[in-house]
């Protein structure tokens, strides 16, 4: 991908220029890429809230990522 970075007068990157042909390719590959906001279904929000509450109530039962991956790899 031929990106061009745009910087301000202090050298801080403030934007990216994507050639139109590559932008059109991305739009066809990733549906909804032009949306400014992605709408999350209410059931998904509710599920995340439920899981967070379960974690807060029973955080001692949570596994860290490495332990969980070891359990999966070892067939639980």
C-alpha positions as CSV (number, residue, x, y, z in Angstrom):
1,X,0.0,0.0,0.0
2,X,1.4,3.4,-1.0
3,X,0.5,5.6,2.0
4,X,1.7,9.1,2.4
5,X,1.8,10.6,5.9
6,X,0.9,14.2,6.5
7,X,2.7,16.0,9.3
8,X,2.3,19.4,10.9
9,X,5.1,22.0,11.3
10,X,6.5,20.2,14.4
11,X,6.8,16.9,12.6
12,X,3.8,15.3,14.3
13,X,1.9,13.0,12.0
14,X,-1.6,14.4,11.6
15,X,-3.1,12.4,8.7
16,X,-2.6,9.8,6.0
17,X,-3.2,10.0,2.3
18,X,-4.4,6.8,0.6
19,X,-4.5,6.8,-3.2
20,X,-8.1,6.5,-4.5
21,X,-7.5,3.2,-6.2
22,X,-6.3,1.7,-3.0
23,X,-9.2,3.3,-1.0
24,X,-11.7,1.8,-3.5
25,X,-10.0,-1.6,-3.1
26,X,-10.3,-1.3,0.7
27,X,-14.0,-0.3,0.4
28,X,-14.8,-3.4,-1.6
29,X,-12.8,-5.7,0.8
30,X,-14.1,-4.3,4.1
31,X,-17.9,-3.6,4.0
32,X,-18.8,-0.5,6.1
33,X,-15.3,0.9,6.2
34,X,-16.7,4.3,5.4
35,X,-18.9,4.4,8.4
36,X,-17.8,6.9,11.0
37,X,-19.4,4.9,13.8
38,X,-20.1,1.2,14.0
39,X,-23.4,0.4,15.6
40,X,-23.1,-2.3,18.2
41,X,-26.3,-4.4,18.7
42,X,-27.9,-4.0,22.1
43,X,-27.6,-7.7,22.8
44,X,-23.8,-7.5,22.4
45,X,-23.6,-4.5,24.8
46,X,-25.8,-6.4,27.3
47,X,-23.6,-9.5,27.1
48,X,-20.4,-7.5,27.7
49,X,-22.0,-5.7,30.7
50,X,-23.1,-9.1,32.1
51,X,-19.6,-10.6,31.6
52,X,-18.0,-7.5,33.3
53,X,-20.3,-7.8,36.2
54,X,-19.6,-11.5,36.5
55,X,-15.9,-10.8,36.5
56,X,-16.3,-8.1,39.2
57,X,-18.3,-10.5,41.4
58,X,-16.0,-13.6,40.9
59,X,-12.6,-12.2,39.7
60,X,-10.8,-15.0,41.6
61,X,-12.1,-17.5,39.0
62,X,-10.7,-15.6,36.0
63,X,-7.6,-16.9,34.2
64,X,-4.9,-14.8,32.7
65,X,-4.4,-15.2,28.9
66,X,-1.3,-17.5,29.1
67,X,-3.0,-19.9,31.6
68,X,-6.1,-20.0,29.5
69,X,-4.1,-20.8,26.3
70,X,-2.1,-23.5,28.2
71,X,-5.4,-25.1,29.3
72,X,-6.8,-25.0,25.8
73,X,-3.6,-26.5,24.3
74,X,-3.5,-29.2,26.9
75,X,-7.2,-30.1,26.3
76,X,-8.4,-28.6,29.5
